Amino acid sequence: MADEEQGPAPEQAQEQPQPAAEATAAAEVRPAARPRPGQAPAVPAGQREPPKPEAEALAADLAQAWEGIAFEQRFNFSDLEVTIAPQDVLEACRRCKGDSRLSFDWLMCLSGVDCETHFEVVYHLYSYRDHRRLTIRARLEDRDNPAVASVVSVWKGADWHEREAAEMFGIDFPGHPNLTPLLLEEGVEERPLLKSQPLVPIFADRPGVVQQPEGVP
């Protein structure tokens, strides 16, 4: 049998190039792409990792428990970090431990920081009940007389931490029961952890100090 005669193949429609102005407008209204399953969410600028769900929940609890206390917040290494004024520290810490929405029963660490233009006292808190962490920063603008209320009445473990910060940075902690030096001798006026402290052997003439011989690595 003879092959049936085939008609001409239909012409395929060719996509016309989109004008540049229309393409730009389409891109502007295009919704942001959502993370695919298994893909990590986007990290906001200035943040190292996405916040943990419990850290976001903590931010909501803190906003309620700290009513009347002004603070700035951010997520740092996925955990919540807040900055408050030094005059609010004692009340904020009392609520952190005593408010049932927070229940931070452990002060893990208290540290002083010399930021050159100001000081900071940093409180790292942990809740055994909720397994949540919170970092509080108190910014001390007065470098000549830096001071923030003691939190020994809230967490007794703050005792030695505040004594060390006092002798290393010259930060005062009003309300501390015994703010005597922890590591240095009585009467030492130098502040070893200040960035303005000269790197010289200031303790060379003190009893018991052994100098490194010259030429010995």
Secondary structure as a PSIPRED ss2 file (coil, helix, strand):
# PSIPRED VFORMAT (PSIPRED V4.0)

   1 M C   1.000  0.000  0.000
   2 A C   1.000  0.000  0.000
   3 D C   1.000  0.000  0.000
   4 E C   1.000  0.000  0.000
   5 E C   1.000  0.000  0.000
   6 Q C   1.000  0.000  0.000
   7 G C   1.000  0.000  0.000
   8 P C   1.000  0.000  0.000
   9 A C   1.000  0.000  0.000
  10 P C   1.000  0.000  0.000
  11 E C   1.000  0.000  0.000
  12 Q C   1.000  0.000  0.000
  13 A C   1.000  0.000  0.000
  14 Q C   1.000  0.000  0.000
  15 E C   1.000  0.000  0.000
  16 Q C   1.000  0.000  0.000
  17 P C   1.000  0.000  0.000
  18 Q C   1.000  0.000  0.000
  19 P C   1.000  0.000  0.000
  20 A H   0.000  1.000  0.000
  21 A H   0.000  1.000  0.000
  22 E H   0.000  1.000  0.000
  23 A H   0.000  1.000  0.000
  24 T H   0.000  1.000  0.000
  25 A H   0.000  1.000  0.000
  26 A H   0.000  1.000  0.000
  27 A H   0.000  1.000  0.000
  28 E H   0.000  1.000  0.000
  29 V H   0.000  1.000  0.000
  30 R C   1.000  0.000  0.000
  31 P C   1.000  0.000  0.000
  32 A C   1.000  0.000  0.000
  33 A C   1.000  0.000  0.000
  34 R C   1.000  0.000  0.000
  35 P C   1.000  0.000  0.000
  36 R C   1.000  0.000  0.000
  37 P C   1.000  0.000  0.000
  38 G C   1.000  0.000  0.000
  39 Q C   1.000  0.000  0.000
  40 A C   1.000  0.000  0.000
  41 P C   1.000  0.000  0.000
  42 A C   1.000  0.000  0.000
  43 V C   1.000  0.000  0.000
  44 P C   1.000  0.000  0.000
  45 A C   1.000  0.000  0.000
  46 G C   1.000  0.000  0.000
  47 Q C   1.000  0.000  0.000
  48 R C   1.000  0.000  0.000
  49 E C   1.000  0.000  0.000
  50 P C   1.000  0.000  0.000
  51 P C   1.000  0.000  0.000
  52 K C   1.000  0.000  0.000
  53 P H   0.000  1.000  0.000
  54 E H   0.000  1.000  0.000
  55 A H   0.000  1.000  0.000
  56 E H   0.000  1.000  0.000
  57 A H   0.000  1.000  0.000
  58 L H   0.000  1.000  0.000
  59 A H   0.000  1.000  0.000
  60 A H   0.000  1.000  0.000
  61 D H   0.000  1.000  0.000
  62 L H   0.000  1.000  0.000
  63 A H   0.000  1.000  0.000
  64 Q H   0.000  1.000  0.000
  65 A H   0.000  1.000  0.000
  66 W C   1.000  0.000  0.000
  67 E C   1.000  0.000  0.000
  68 G C   1.000  0.000  0.000
  69 I C   1.000  0.000  0.000
  70 A C   1.000  0.000  0.000
  71 F C   1.000  0.000  0.000
  72 E E   0.000  0.000  1.000
  73 Q E   0.000  0.000  1.000
  74 R E   0.000  0.000  1.000
  75 F E   0.000  0.000  1.000
  76 N E   0.000  0.000  1.000
  77 F C   1.000  0.000  0.000
  78 S C   1.000  0.000  0.000
  79 D E   0.000  0.000  1.000
  80 L E   0.000  0.000  1.000
  81 E E   0.000  0.000  1.000
  82 V E   0.000  0.000  1.000
  83 T E   0.000  0.000  1.000
  84 I E   0.000  0.000  1.000
  85 A C   1.000  0.000  0.000
  86 P H   0.000  1.000  0.000
  87 Q H   0.000  1.000  0.000
  88 D H   0.000  1.000  0.000
  89 V H   0.000  1.000  0.000
  90 L H   0.000  1.000  0.000
  91 E H   0.000  1.000  0.000
  92 A H   0.000  1.000  0.000
  93 C H   0.000  1.000  0.000
  94 R H   0.000  1.000  0.000
  95 R H   0.000  1.000  0.000
  96 C H   0.000  1.000  0.000
  97 K H   0.000  1.000  0.000
  98 G H   0.000  1.000  0.000
  99 D C   1.000  0.000  0.000
 100 S C   1.000  0.000  0.000
 101 R C   1.000  0.000  0.000
 102 L C   1.000  0.000  0.000
 103 S C   1.000  0.000  0.000
 104 F C   1.000  0.000  0.000
 105 D C   1.000  0.000  0.000
 106 W E   0.000  0.000  1.000
 107 L E   0.000  0.000  1.000
 108 M E   0.000  0.000  1.000
 109 C E   0.000  0.000  1.000
 110 L E   0.000  0.000  1.000
 111 S E   0.000  0.000  1.000
 112 G E   0.000  0.000  1.000
 113 V E   0.000  0.000  1.000
 114 D E   0.000  0.000  1.000
 115 C C   1.000  0.000  0.000
 116 E C   1.000  0.000  0.000
 117 T C   1.000  0.000  0.000
 118 H C   1.000  0.000  0.000
 119 F E   0.000  0.000  1.000
 120 E E   0.000  0.000  1.000
 121 V E   0.000  0.000  1.000
 122 V E   0.000  0.000  1.000
 123 Y E   0.000  0.000  1.000
 124 H E   0.000  0.000  1.000
 125 L E   0.000  0.000  1.000
 126 Y E   0.000  0.000  1.000
 127 S E   0.000  0.000  1.000
 128 Y C   1.000  0.000  0.000
 129 R C   1.000  0.000  0.000
 130 D C   1.000  0.000  0.000
 131 H C   1.000  0.000  0.000
 132 R E   0.000  0.000  1.000
 133 R E   0.000  0.000  1.000
 134 L E   0.000  0.000  1.000
 135 T E   0.000  0.000  1.000
 136 I E   0.000  0.000  1.000
 137 R E   0.000  0.000  1.000
 138 A E   0.000  0.000  1.000
 139 R E   0.000  0.000  1.000
 140 L E   0.000  0.000  1.000
 141 E C   1.000  0.000  0.000
 142 D C   1.000  0.000  0.000
 143 R C   1.000  0.000  0.000
 144 D C   1.000  0.000  0.000
 145 N C   1.000  0.000  0.000
 146 P C   1.000  0.000  0.000
 147 A E   0.000  0.000  1.000
 148 V C   1.000  0.000  0.000
 149 A C   1.000  0.000  0.000
 150 S C   1.000  0.000  0.000
 151 V C   1.000  0.000  0.000
 152 V C   1.000  0.000  0.000
 153 S C   1.000  0.000  0.000
 154 V C   1.000  0.000  0.000
 155 W C   1.000  0.000  0.000
 156 K C   1.000  0.000  0.000
 157 G C   1.000  0.000  0.000
 158 A H   0.000  1.000  0.000
 159 D H   0.000  1.000  0.000
 160 W H   0.000  1.000  0.000
 161 H H   0.000  1.000  0.000
 162 E H   0.000  1.000  0.000
 163 R H   0.000  1.000  0.000
 164 E H   0.000  1.000  0.000
 165 A H   0.000  1.000  0.000
 166 A H   0.000  1.000  0.000
 167 E H   0.000  1.000  0.000
 168 M H   0.000  1.000  0.000
 169 F H   0.000  1.000  0.000
 170 G C   1.000  0.000  0.000
 171 I C   1.000  0.000  0.000
 172 D E   0.000  0.000  1.000
 173 F C   1.000  0.000  0.000
 174 P C   1.000  0.000  0.000
 175 G C   1.000  0.000  0.000
 176 H C   1.000  0.000  0.000
 177 P C   1.000  0.000  0.000
 178 N C   1.000  0.000  0.000
 179 L C   1.000  0.000  0.000
 180 T C   1.000  0.000  0.000
 181 P C   1.000  0.000  0.000
 182 L C   1.000  0.000  0.000
 183 L C   1.000  0.000  0.000
 184 L C   1.000  0.000  0.000
 185 E C   1.000  0.000  0.000
 186 E C   1.000  0.000  0.000
 187 G C   1.000  0.000  0.000
 188 V C   1.000  0.000  0.000
 189 E C   1.000  0.000  0.000
 190 E C   1.000  0.000  0.000
 191 R C   1.000  0.000  0.000
 192 P C   1.000  0.000  0.000
 193 L C   1.000  0.000  0.000
 194 L C   1.000  0.000  0.000
 195 K C   1.000  0.000  0.000
 196 S C   1.000  0.000  0.000
 197 Q C   1.000  0.000  0.000
 198 P C   1.000  0.000  0.000
 199 L C   1.000  0.000  0.000
 200 V C   1.000  0.000  0.000
 201 P C   1.000  0.000  0.000
 202 I C   1.000  0.000  0.000
 203 F C   1.000  0.000  0.000
 204 A C   1.000  0.000  0.000
 205 D C   1.000  0.000  0.000
 206 R C   1.000  0.000  0.000
 207 P C   1.000  0.000  0.000
 208 G C   1.000  0.000  0.000
 209 V C   1.000  0.000  0.000
 210 V C   1.000  0.000  0.000
 211 Q C   1.000  0.000  0.000
 212 Q C   1.000  0.000  0.000
 213 P C   1.000  0.000  0.000
 214 E C   1.000  0.000  0.000
 215 G C   1.000  0.000  0.000
 216 V C   1.000  0.000  0.000
 217 P C   1.000  0.000  0.000
